[in-house]
Amino acid sequence: MIRARFRMALSEGIWVTEVSTSFPDATLRLLTGVPKGDRALELGEVRAEDPEAVTDAIRTHPDISGYDQLYVDDQRAIGQYEADEKGLYEFLWASSLPPEFPIVVENGAMEFDLTATREQFEAFGAALDDTGRQYELLTLVHTDEQESLLTDRQRKYLTVAHRRGYFDVPRECTLAELADTLGVDKSSASETIRRGAGRIIGQFIVSHD
């Protein structure tokens, strides 16, 4: 299984591109969205210093109708509305993979997560390249389905270490204290944690192509 996070430049001429570039410091989060004929019914969240100014821009945009504000405070607003086009995630709908929410939009670019098999991921990447859109692969995590990432012992030791605050900065638990909790010597605890952490880190790749 592959889990990846992408950042993709949005097409010009769609409402979310226009609103997000007009308020470049705001974060727009699509919490859910479903097709409704030629429109999309969406539940969206705005996070900004002046969320009402952003929601007013959404409400009055010609591509938006039926905006219903569900919540607002001085940092955040949530609204439900219909969009006349589905350009925010039409590429995802057109692929064999459903969009994963929330989809985050900031200053004309969206970030989204994807879960796929290796074959699906490669097909998605090829289709994305064919569109000519600008995008970045932000994170990629691959787990071999044929083999567990961690042994039972590594998982146990890492879980206890995390709960005791061994990985906190500053540490809330020393290696000696952790080894005592696990009932093993320090060298055994250290080696098992090092190998387990190494396997996790080895599966996490960050790319800024």
Summary of the structure (lengths in Angstrom):
residues: 209
radius of gyration: 22.1
end to end distance: 22.2
largest distance: 67.8
contacts: 596
relative contact order: 0.16
helix: 35%
strand: 32%
